[in-house]
Amino acid sequence: MTTTPTSHQRSPGAWRGGFTFLEVLFAIIVLGIGFIMVAAMFPAALKQTQASVEDTAAGAIWVNASRGFLELGRNQVTPVAANQKLQYFLDQKMPFSGSAAGGDSIVWCLNDRRMPAQGQKDTFEAFRANVIVDSDPRFACVPLFRREKGSDTAFPQGAAEAQLILIAVRNRNHAAYNASDLLSQGQLDPTLFPNVQVNRTDGVAPSITFSGVVDDNSPLGSGAFVVISDASLPIKNGQIYRLGAPVTNSAGNNSFDTYYIAPDAAGAGDVYQSNFGQYSAKAFVVGRGRTATGGPFDGPVQDLAIVPVTIQLR
């Protein structure tokens, strides 16, 4: 007698097996690792994208700022007397120093307190319109400049050319730069260190020591630009360095006042050091931004890149 299988009965060949708990657990683990690896790619991609955007912005800042200053250099002003030579706007605003032989003119900043009050005001008013990027105020350009005495003894006595040192920066502490950042002790006001020692010891990577820095409330930080303003060896005026890693002190902690010159201590035996000199100087630093005008320094350095540009003043 044969029986017909009911809905609750299956033939042995039609039986289907399921996954075990270990198989399901292993699949979840593999899937989780995959998700973690994919998620780990996003921060790196975002960081790379941000770096690309900042590099592009830095290039645009150089171009726009250079054009702006070149236009200022071409602007003519009416001579005071009819028998005077044709005069130009920036020629009247930019101070000069050193000698006509060249090489020893010092570096000034936008509102340099070493200038006479009227000279500081004139330079600030002439330069400030070309500092913050109008189309994207997250970015700005910090101009430093140096100009030698001219060989022409007639008025004006400054050289017909000047060197701009344009430092492209991005605001790291606020949404955008504003007019207060241009003022004394604003984010775009370079810090002048009156006593900087550039160190070089054979077999040890070169470094820079900033006198008077005892804590982290300073613009110093890895990646900050240092521009020599007035050195004990005049030929060093205008030299540019970038800070690398901080030098560790005797206790094994990072010091606040001494940094290797970029990239870091690993370059101790490179060719660069063979012509490296040791000297003291006054130096400008554009690095970490301020939380408020005159407030403490905070966050990462705002520097992006730096480039020297020569402009004609007449």
matplotlib code that plots the C-alpha trace (Angstrom):
import matplotlib.pyplot as plt

x = [0.0, 1.5, 0.9, 1.0, 3.2, 1.1, 2.1, 4.0, 6.1, 9.0, 11.0, 14.6, 15.9, 13.9, 15.2, 17.0, 19.6, 20.1, 23.1, 24.7, 25.2, 29.0, 28.5, 26.2, 28.6, 31.6, 29.6, 28.7, 32.4, 33.5, 30.8, 31.7, 35.4, 34.4, 32.2, 35.0, 37.5, 35.2, 34.4, 38.2, 38.6, 36.3, 38.4, 41.5, 39.6, 38.1, 41.6, 43.0, 40.2, 40.7, 44.4, 43.7, 41.2, 43.7, 46.5, 44.3, 43.2, 46.8, 47.7, 44.7, 45.7, 49.2, 47.8, 45.2, 47.4, 50.3, 47.9, 46.6, 50.0, 51.3, 48.3, 49.1, 52.6, 51.5, 49.1, 50.4, 49.8, 50.0, 53.5, 53.7, 55.6, 55.5, 59.3, 59.2, 59.5, 56.3, 55.3, 53.7, 51.4, 53.4, 56.6, 55.4, 54.2, 56.8, 59.8, 63.3, 66.5, 70.0, 72.2, 72.1, 74.6, 71.7, 71.4, 70.8, 67.3, 65.1, 61.7, 58.6, 55.0, 51.7, 51.4, 55.0, 55.3, 59.0, 57.8, 57.0, 53.3, 52.4, 54.4, 52.7, 49.3, 50.2, 51.4, 48.4, 46.0, 47.8, 48.0, 45.0, 42.5, 44.6, 44.8, 41.5, 40.1, 36.8, 35.3, 36.1, 37.1, 38.2, 41.4, 43.8, 47.3, 49.8, 52.2, 55.7, 58.1, 61.6, 63.0, 66.5, 67.8, 68.0, 71.0, 69.2, 69.8, 66.9, 63.4, 62.3, 65.4, 64.0, 64.8, 62.4, 61.7, 60.5, 60.2, 56.9, 56.7, 53.2, 52.0, 48.7, 46.7, 43.4, 41.3, 41.4, 39.6, 36.6, 34.3, 36.1, 38.6, 37.3, 38.6, 39.6, 42.1, 44.1, 44.6, 47.5, 47.4, 44.8, 45.1, 46.7, 49.2, 52.6, 54.4, 57.8, 60.2, 63.0, 65.5, 65.7, 68.7, 69.1, 71.2, 73.4, 75.6, 77.6, 75.8, 72.5, 69.6, 69.3, 66.8, 65.4, 65.1, 62.7, 63.6, 61.0, 58.5, 57.7, 54.3, 52.1, 50.4, 52.4, 52.0, 54.7, 53.8, 54.9, 54.3, 54.5, 56.6, 59.5, 60.8, 64.1, 63.6, 66.8, 69.7, 73.2, 74.4, 72.6, 72.7, 70.3, 67.5, 64.5, 65.4, 62.4, 62.2, 59.3, 59.1, 59.3, 58.9, 59.5, 62.9, 62.6, 64.1, 66.3, 63.1, 62.0, 59.1, 58.5, 59.9, 57.8, 60.6, 62.8, 61.8, 63.7, 63.7, 61.3, 61.0, 62.4, 65.3, 65.7, 67.5, 70.6, 73.1, 71.7, 73.6, 71.6, 73.5, 76.9, 76.3, 74.1, 75.1, 74.4, 73.2, 70.7, 67.9, 64.6, 62.0, 58.4, 56.2, 52.9, 51.5, 48.6, 45.7, 44.1, 40.8, 40.1, 41.9, 44.7, 43.6, 45.5, 46.8, 45.0, 44.5, 46.7, 48.8, 46.9, 49.8, 49.2, 52.2, 54.6, 56.1, 58.3, 57.2, 59.1, 57.0, 57.9, 57.2, 57.8]
y = [0.0, 3.3, 6.7, 10.1, 12.7, 15.3, 19.0, 18.2, 15.5, 15.9, 13.4, 13.1, 14.6, 17.7, 18.6, 22.0, 22.7, 26.2, 28.2, 27.4, 30.1, 30.1, 30.7, 33.6, 35.1, 34.7, 36.5, 39.4, 39.7, 39.8, 42.3, 44.5, 44.5, 45.6, 48.4, 49.6, 49.6, 51.6, 54.0, 54.5, 55.7, 58.7, 60.7, 60.2, 61.2, 64.3, 65.3, 64.9, 66.9, 69.6, 69.7, 70.0, 72.8, 74.7, 74.2, 75.6, 78.5, 79.3, 79.5, 81.8, 84.0, 84.5, 85.4, 87.8, 89.4, 89.8, 91.5, 93.8, 94.9, 95.3, 97.6, 99.6, 99.9, 101.4, 103.9, 107.4, 110.4, 114.1, 115.5, 118.1, 120.5, 120.9, 120.3, 117.0, 113.6, 111.6, 109.9, 106.6, 105.6, 102.7, 104.5, 107.0, 104.5, 101.8, 102.5, 101.6, 100.7, 99.4, 100.7, 100.9, 98.0, 95.8, 92.7, 94.4, 96.0, 94.7, 93.1, 95.0, 93.9, 95.5, 97.7, 97.4, 99.2, 99.9, 102.5, 106.1, 106.5, 108.1, 105.6, 102.7, 104.3, 104.9, 101.4, 99.8, 101.9, 101.0, 97.3, 96.2, 96.0, 93.2, 91.0, 89.2, 87.4, 89.1, 86.0, 83.7, 85.4, 82.1, 82.8, 85.7, 86.8, 88.2, 90.5, 91.1, 93.3, 94.7, 97.5, 98.8, 102.3, 103.5, 104.7, 107.8, 110.6, 112.6, 112.2, 109.5, 107.7, 104.2, 101.5, 101.2, 97.6, 95.9, 92.3, 91.1, 87.9, 86.7, 84.2, 82.5, 81.5, 80.0, 80.8, 77.8, 79.4, 81.2, 80.9, 83.8, 86.6, 90.2, 93.7, 93.1, 90.4, 93.1, 95.2, 95.0, 91.6, 90.3, 86.9, 88.5, 90.6, 88.7, 88.3, 89.9, 88.0, 90.4, 87.7, 84.5, 82.2, 80.1, 77.1, 74.8, 72.1, 69.6, 66.3, 67.7, 69.0, 72.9, 74.4, 77.8, 79.1, 81.9, 83.8, 84.4, 81.6, 79.6, 78.0, 77.2, 80.7, 81.7, 81.5, 78.8, 75.4, 72.8, 74.2, 77.9, 80.2, 82.2, 85.2, 86.8, 90.5, 92.0, 89.6, 90.0, 88.9, 91.3, 88.8, 86.7, 89.3, 88.0, 84.3, 82.0, 79.0, 76.6, 75.1, 71.3, 69.2, 70.7, 69.9, 67.7, 69.1, 67.3, 65.9, 64.3, 66.7, 68.9, 72.4, 75.5, 77.7, 75.5, 73.8, 71.9, 73.6, 71.6, 68.8, 67.5, 66.0, 63.2, 65.6, 65.9, 64.8, 66.4, 68.7, 71.7, 72.0, 72.3, 76.0, 76.7, 79.6, 80.3, 83.8, 85.8, 87.9, 89.6, 87.4, 87.5, 84.4, 83.7, 80.6, 79.8, 82.1, 84.0, 83.2, 87.0, 90.2, 90.4, 87.0, 83.8, 81.7, 78.5, 75.7, 74.5, 76.9, 78.9, 78.9, 77.3, 78.4, 81.3, 82.9, 85.9, 88.4, 91.3, 94.4, 97.7, 100.8, 103.3]
z = [0.0, -1.0, 0.6, -0.9, 0.9, 2.6, 2.8, 6.0, 4.4, 1.9, 0.0, 1.2, -2.1, -1.7, 1.8, 2.0, 4.7, 6.4, 7.5, 10.8, 13.5, 12.9, 9.2, 9.8, 12.4, 10.0, 7.2, 9.5, 10.5, 6.9, 6.0, 9.0, 8.0, 4.5, 5.8, 8.1, 5.3, 3.0, 5.9, 6.5, 2.9, 3.4, 5.8, 3.7, 0.5, 2.3, 3.5, 0.1, -1.4, 1.1, 0.4, -3.3, -2.7, -0.6, -3.1, -5.8, -3.6, -2.7, -6.4, -7.1, -4.1, -5.5, -8.9, -7.6, -5.0, -7.4, -10.0, -7.3, -6.1, -9.7, -10.4, -7.3, -8.5, -11.8, -10.3, -10.9, -8.6, -9.3, -8.6, -5.8, -8.0, -11.8, -12.1, -10.2, -11.8, -12.5, -9.2, -8.5, -5.6, -4.0, -4.6, -2.1, 0.4, 0.7, 2.9, 1.9, 3.8, 3.3, 0.5, -3.3, -3.4, -2.2, 0.0, 3.4, 3.2, 5.9, 5.6, 6.7, 7.3, 6.6, 9.7, 11.0, 14.4, 13.6, 11.0, 11.9, 12.7, 9.4, 7.4, 9.1, 8.4, 4.7, 4.1, 5.9, 3.8, 0.6, 1.1, 3.0, 0.1, -1.4, 1.7, 2.2, -0.8, -1.7, -3.4, -0.5, 2.8, 4.3, 2.5, 2.6, 1.7, 4.2, 2.4, 3.6, 1.6, 1.3, -0.7, -1.1, -1.5, -5.0, -6.9, -8.1, -5.6, -7.0, -5.3, -4.6, -3.3, -3.0, -5.5, -8.5, -7.6, -4.4, -3.3, -2.0, 0.0, -0.3, 2.3, 1.5, 4.5, 5.5, 8.6, 10.9, 13.9, 12.4, 9.4, 7.6, 7.9, 8.5, 8.9, 12.6, 11.5, 9.7, 12.8, 15.2, 16.9, 14.5, 12.8, 9.7, 11.6, 11.5, 14.8, 14.9, 17.2, 18.2, 19.1, 16.9, 16.8, 13.7, 14.8, 13.0, 14.5, 12.4, 12.1, 13.6, 11.7, 11.6, 14.0, 15.0, 18.6, 19.5, 22.7, 25.3, 24.3, 27.4, 26.6, 23.6, 23.5, 20.4, 16.6, 16.5, 15.1, 12.6, 9.2, 10.1, 7.9, 9.3, 7.3, 8.4, 8.7, 10.1, 10.7, 12.2, 8.8, 6.4, 3.5, 5.4, 5.3, 3.4, 3.8, 4.3, 6.5, 7.4, 10.9, 11.1, 14.2, 17.7, 19.2, 22.4, 25.5, 28.1, 29.8, 26.5, 26.0, 23.0, 23.6, 22.9, 21.6, 19.3, 16.0, 13.4, 10.0, 7.8, 7.0, 10.4, 12.2, 9.7, 7.2, 9.4, 6.8, 3.7, 1.3, 2.4, 5.7, 4.1, 3.4, 6.4, 8.6, 12.3, 13.1, 15.2, 13.8, 14.0, 12.2, 11.3, 11.9, 10.3, 11.9, 14.2, 14.3, 17.2, 18.9, 18.9, 18.1, 20.7, 22.1, 22.5, 19.6, 19.0, 16.5, 13.6, 11.6, 9.0, 6.4, 3.0, 0.9, 0.2, -2.9, -3.5, -6.2, -7.7, -8.4, -10.2, -8.3, -11.1]

ax = plt.figure().add_subplot(projection="3d")
ax.plot(x, y, z, "-o")
ax.set_aspect("equal")
plt.show()
